[in-house]
Amino acid sequence: MKKLLGTVGVLLMAYVGSAAAATDWKAFSATGCQAYGATTAADLAYSGYGVTNKSTTTSKSVICPLVSDTEGTVSPERPITAYLGFTSGAASGNVFCALYVGSRGTGLVSGTVNTPWIPPGSTSEGSYSITLNTAPASPGSYPAMPAIAVCTLSPRTGLNAIWLQEGATNTP
């Protein structure tokens, strides 16, 4: 019985491993984001839903660590895509994010998205994406490549989550 369970476990791990190599999804709560630039911790409010810009008049910025572990080279056929989830407050809101992958040692690539404004009290999740289809210069930068998102939140807007999809195949 133990041998059978061990064999089933190995087969399951092999299946999960091969599926992860094809497309790898991760979700990051925006509660891990920190004040960035001229923004201070006092400008932000944290909850179970993420981080919110408390200001009623000024946009505020946060930096969010992400973990990228793509198993293959980033290319137009195997991009890294980040999806945003955010909520507007009492007024319309939007988010501007830049995704950076790599480091000074491996080279740095980036992509940006400026989401449309959503109506007051609305939530938009996964609708707006940043896609990177060029890898940092160093081929040895895999499998664990640092990634960050720097996001600017309009007044009273909350960043809920960032989803990272690695290695999605765009070919049929």
C-alpha positions, 0 to 999 in steps of 0.5 A: 500500500505504501509503495502504491501511494508513493508511486501515485504521489510521484506521478501526481508531482510529475503531472503538476510539475509539467503543468507548472512549466507550461503556465505558472500563476501566482497571486500577490496580496497588495498588503505586501506593498509599501510606501514608495517615493514621496508617499509615506506609510501614513498616506496608506491604509491596509486591510484584508483587501489590500492597500488604499490611498487615504488621500482625497486629493493626491495620488500615492505610490507603492512598491510591491515585491513579486516572485518570478520563477519562470522555468524558460526564457521570456519571449513573445511566445512565453511572456510574463503578464501581471494582472491588477485588481483594484477598487475605486472609492467615493470618486472614480479611480485608476491605477498606473503600474510599472512591472520590473523584472530582473536586476542590475546584475541580470539586466532589467526589463519593464512594462507599464499599464495605465488603467482606465478610470472606473466609476465610484465604488467599482471593482476591476480585477484582472482586466488590465495587464502588463506583458513582458515578452523580453527577458533580462540579458543574463541567461543565468537569471532563471529560475528565480528572477526578482520582480517588482511592481511600482503602482500609483493609486489615484485618491481613495483607490485601493490596490487589491491584488496582483496576479503574475502569469508566467510562461503562457504560450501564445501559439495555438 
